[in-house]
Amino acid sequence: MKPKVLWVLLVFFWVWSSPAAADNRFIVRAPSGLTSLQQVCLTLGCNVAGGLDGSLGKVFLVTTSDLVDPNVFLQTLRSQPAITNAELDALLKVMQLGSTPTLNGTAPASSQNTATAPPSGLSDTTPVNYFGVTVIHGYTAQPASTIIRLPDTQTAYNTTGGGTVAVIDTGVDPSHPVLQSVLVPGYDFTRNTSSGSELTDINQSSIGSGASPVMVNQESAAILDQQSASNLQQPQYAAFGHGTMVSGIVHLVAPSALIMPLKAFKADGTGNLSDVLSAIYFAAQNGARVINMSFSLSTYSQEMATALKFASRRHVICVASAGNGGREEIVYPAALPDVMGVASTTNNDTRSTFSNYGADLVWVAAPGEGIITTYPFGTYGAGWGTSFSAPLVSGAAALMVGANMSFRESSAESALAHAVWISPDLGNGRVDLYQAVNAALSHAPNP
């Protein structure tokens, strides 16, 4: 992407100051634009804090003092003729495992916390070449790669991916030697600055890489020294590294695809819906062909659905994790019609006990236990959860885009439906890249 074009588009995203953290926050759709909404706020005593939909100029973040009853004010906003939709700015979290998955409040007899020790592959640090970049052997030779038939697919079809995958997450380590050459300019919506780095969330002077695989939290392990691991086990770092890990999984499957890091979540794993919406519109308006979303919201958001429909109409393939509650439940964006929801499977092709499931949520499943990937500080980590299943599917979508640049959501869904059947709870089954790419090349994408 040409930086000149990117900067022009950035102007439309953030031209107002950020609201104070204590303010009530509302996502407001005003089809007539900024001027009409400012007039409404002049009357009601609110503030238009920023635009959320880029150059479209119809969706805004509105704030009020925290002394105002947010539910009452929400109804007031909805009653205004200039406003067609208003909703509270919800708080989301990137996917994280609990200590034990539960079902209706009771732990299933077969459940266990699978993230108890780093996988052996993290210790397999023999350097190997992977499409022009030196990586550890454990990264390329991990079980998940064989299970989804990645080596077979790369050899048979000579495909390594294409297009740009937007990763809406905690950011990325921009200097990671594995990812550095495939990163395109991103954005940090938590700070309203260009970049997309997650290293700004930590005090790097007290944290550094090491040589031993150790558990960082309940869903991930990393090659760190013990002191670094101890520092990162603090609550404010509960999701640190998440975006770098997700990006590394995309790169494993589609090493020639570009990655656009869009930081909408802090290191503790929390993020505002307004920042996620901005990231979706940014991705769609800045050339992304795939969007990976390893997070969930338990309640339906009209504006999230509208944003993803906008992305889909621009031929963006949208992928989201199904959640780690171990339940048959609906979470968003995975359950939205323009999104492929992804569940997690074990290396034995059974559903991971922590993974959500259900025909109304899951399109396909992918391995999600002990997935070895990149981690900040130029090192490696391993993750458990549907967060790490989803980017395997996003990478698969990038493989299809590389094979045919006109590929879109419906085409990817049809191709990925050629999967290994497991049960009705896991949609079309566990991803089989060989079958999916073969189907993608055999059938022209929908117009």
N, C-alpha and C positions, 0 to 999 in steps of 0.2 A: 504494500500500500504506500502511496506517495504521502509523505508527512505533510505536505502543503494542504492536501485535501482534508486530512485528518484534523488539522488545527482549525480549519474553517468550520467543520462540523462541531468541534468542541465548543465553539462560541455559543452555539444554541443550547448547550446543555447546562451550563452553569454561569449565569450572568447576575445572580443575586447572592446575597450572603447566606451562609448556613444558619438555620434556626438554633436557638439555645436548646440544650439537651432536655431541659425541664419543660419545654413548651408542649402543649397538645399539638398533635400533628395529624393532618387530614390530606388525603389524596382526592383531588377535585378535578372533574372534567368540565371545562368551560369552552364549548365549541366556538364561541365568538372571540376567544383569545384573551390575552393578558389584560388589555385595557378594560374590558367589561368585568373581569374578575377583580381587578383592583378597585373598581367602583363599588362592587359588592362588599369588599373588605373595608372600604372606607366607611360604609354604612354600618357594618356589623362589628367593626373593631378587630379585624383579623389582619394577617400579614401574608402576602404572597412571597414565599421564601425561595422558590425556584421552579424551573420547568423540568418535567420528567420525560417528555417524549421527543426530545431533540427538535428537529426542524418543523415538526408538525404543529407545535405550539398550542396544544389543546388540553394537556394534562399538567397539573401543577401541584406543588406541595404548599399547603396553607397551614399556618400556625396561629395559635392563640395563647394567651397566658394560661399557665397551669391552674389558675384560680377559676377558670371557666369549666363548667360541667361538659365534658367532651361529648357525651351522648346527646345531651340537649342541643348543643351547638351543631352536631352532625345533622340533626333533623332540621335545624334552621337553614343550614347550607342546602340541603336537599329541596327545600321549599322555594329556593330562589329561581326565577325564570331563566337566568343566564347559566345555570348549572344543571347538567343532565345526569351527573353521578357524583357521589361523594362517599368516601369510606375512611375509616380510621387507618392510620399508618401502622400496620401490624408489625410485630417483631418476629423474625424467623430465626432458625438455627440451621447451620450445616449439620448433616447427619452425624449422630454420635450414638454409640452403643451404651445401653445401660449395663449394670453389672450382671443382670440376668434377665433375658427376655421374659415377658409375662403375657398371658392370654386371659383376658377378663379378670385381671388381678391375681391370677394364680400361675405360678411358673409351671410350664409343661414338664412332664416327667423326663423328656429327652433333652431339655434345654441345658445349656452350659455356656459359660462365658468362654468363647473360643479364643479370644485374644489374651492368652495367658503367657505366651512366650514367643519371642521372635522366630520366624520360620528359618529353617536351616539354610535356605538360599541366601539369606542376608549375609551369611558368613562366607559365601562363595564369591570372593572378591577378585578372582582372576580377571585381568583386563582382556576384553575382546572388542573387536570392531563391529559396530552396529550402524550400517549405512553411513559410514564416514566419521562416526563419533566413537570414542573409546568409552565403554561402559563395563560394569561388572557382569560376569557370566551369570550370576544368580538372577539378574534382571531379565535377560533374554531367554534363559533356560527354565524359568519357573513353570510349575504345573499348569497354571491358568493359560499360558501361551499354547501349550500342547492341547489342552482341553478344547479350546475354541478353534483349533487347527490353524493358528496363525502362520507357522512355518510352511505348512502345506499350501496355504493360500498365496503367500508371497512368492513361493517357488513356481507354482502352477500358473498363476495369472500375472506374474511380474508387476504387481501393484503394491505401491507403498503409500497411497493416499494422496489427497489434494485438497485445495481450498483452505479456508481458515476456520478453526474451531474456537469459538468464544467460550472461555471457562469462567462462569460467574461463581466466585468463591472467595477465599480469603486472600487471594493474590498469588504471587509466584516469586521464587528466588530468581531474579533476572540474570544473575551471573552464573547460574548452574551450567556447567560445561555440556551437559546432555541437552539442555533446553535452549541455551543461549542463541543458537543459530536459527531456531524456528520461531522465536517470539516476534510478534509484531506489536506496535504501540498499543497499549491498553489504557486503562483509567482506574483511578482510585476514587470511588464514589463515597467512601467513608470520610475522605478528607477533601474531596472536590479538587483533585490535582491529577495531572497526567502521570502515568506510570502504571501501577498495577502490582507494585512490589509488596510482599508481605513482610519483608525484613524491617520495614519502618515501624512495625508493631513491637519490636523487642529492643532490649539493650544488648547490642551485639558484643559489647566489651566483656560481658559476663557469660556469653554463650558461644560455644564453638564446636566444631566437629571433632569426632574421636574415632576410635577404631573398633569399638565393641558394640554389637547389636543389643540394645536395651529397650524395655518398654517405656514409652513416653506417656501414654494414657491408655484408656480401656479399648481404644480402637486402633492404635497404631504403635509401631516400634520403629526405631531408627538407629543408624550407626552413629552413636554419640559417646562422649566420655560420660562418666557417672555424674559429674557435677552439672554438666549441661542438661542431662536428662532430669536431674533433680530440679533445676531451675524451670524447665518447661512443664513440669508436673503441677505448677501452680495454676489455680483456676483461670487467671487472666490469659493463660496460654493454652487453654483446653483444646483449641482447634488450630493452633499454629502449625503450619506445614501442610494443612489440608489441601490448599489450592495447588501447591507444588506437587503433591502426591497425585492428585487428580490429573494434572497436566502431564506428568510422566507416564501415566497409564495410556492417555490418548496417544502420546508419542510412541509408546511401545507398539501399538497396533498400527498406527499410521505415521511412520517416521518422516514422511515427506510433507505432511500437512503442517500448516502454520498454526500457531496458538496465540490467541488474543486474551491476555489476562485482564479480567474485569473484577476488581476488588469491591465487593458489596458487603463483605462480612469482616468483622474484627477478629483478632486472635482468640478471643473467648468463644467464637462461634456464632455470635449474634449479629443480626443485620436487619435493617429496616426494609419493609416492602417497597418503599419509595425508591431506595437505592437499587433494589432488584429490578424494578420497572425501568429505571434509567438505563441499567445495564442491558436489558433486553432490547430496548429501542436503539441504544448505541450499537450493539452487535449487528442488528438488522440493517442499520443505516451506514455502517462502516465495513460492509463486505463479508461478514461472517456467513458461512454456509452451514455450520452446525453450532448449536448452543448446548453446552453441558451444564446441567443444574443439579448438583448433589446437595439439595436442601429440600425442606418441605414446610408447608403451612397446612394446619388442620382445618381451616375454614376457607370457603370459596371466596375468591376475590374477582369481581367483575373486571377490574382494571388489569389484573394479571392475565385473565383469559383474553381480553382485548389485545394486550401487548403481544401475546404469543400467537394470536390469530394474525396480527400484522406481520410478525416475523415469518409465519408459515406462508403467507401470501407472497412474500419476497423470496420464496423457495429456500427458506432456512429450515433445516431439520432439527427438531427440538427433542432433547433427551433429558429425563429426570429420574432420580432415584426414588424407589417405592417406599422407603422408610424402614426403620429398624425396630419397630414395636412388636414384631412377631405376631401380628394380628391381621385379620381380614378387615381392613378399614380403608377409607378413602382419604388420601392426602393430595395436596396440590403443590406443584403443577403436574405431577405424574398422572393424575386422573383426568386431566383436561384432554379434549378430543384432538388437539393439535400437537400432542406430546406423546412420546413413547415412554411409558413407565417401565423401570427395570428393577427386578427382584434379584436377590443373591442366592447363589447355589454353592454347595460344598464341592470339593474336588471329586466327590463320588456321585455327582449329579443328583443330589437331593436338595430340597429347600433348606437354606440356612435357617436355624431355629430363630434367629433374630429378625429375619426378613419378613416384612409385610407381604401379603399375597392377595389374590382375588382377581377374577376375570375383569372386573370394572376398573382395576388399577394397573395391572401388569400386562405389557405387550410381549416382552421377552424377559429372560433371566440370563445372568452371566455369573461366573465365579466371583466371589466376594470375600474370601477368607485367606488372609496372609498374602495379599497381592503385593508383590515387590515392585517398588517404583522409586522415583526421585524424591529427595527430601532436601530442605534448605541446607545451606552451607556447603553445597556441592557434593552432598553425600546421598545416601539411600535410606528408604524406610519401607515398612510393610503395613498394610491396612486391612481392617475387617469392617464390613458394612456395605450396604447398598450404595453408599457414596463411591465405592471403588469398583462396583459392578457397572454403574452407569457409564463411566468413561471408556470402558471396553466397548460399549455399544456406540458411543460417540465416535470412537476411533474407527469402528466398523462403518459408520456412516461416512466418515472421511475417506475410507478406502473406496466406497462407491462413488463419491464425488470425484475422486481421482480417476476412476474408470470412465465416468461420464459426468461432465461438469453441469449438465442440465438436470441432474438428480434433485429430487425434492422430497418432502415429508412422506407423501403417499407412496412414492416409489421405494423409499427406504423401508417403510413399514412392510410393504409386500415382499421385498427381498429378504428382510430379516425374519419374516414369518417362516422361512425355510430353516427351521431349527430342530434341535433334538427334543422330541416330546418328553415331558416328565409328568405333568398332571395339569388339570384344568386351572388350578390355582396359580400356575406360573405362565399363563398366557399361551403363546405359541411354542414355548419351550426354551431350552438353553441355547444360546447363540452358537451357530456353526458358521464360521466365516467362509469356509470353502463353499458350502451350499448357498450362502447369502450372496457372495460375489458372483458365483455362477449364475444365479437367478438374475442378478442385476445386469450382467452382460448379455443374458439371453433374451431379456425383455426390455424394450424401449421404455423410458420413463413416461409417466402420464403427462400429457400436455398441460 
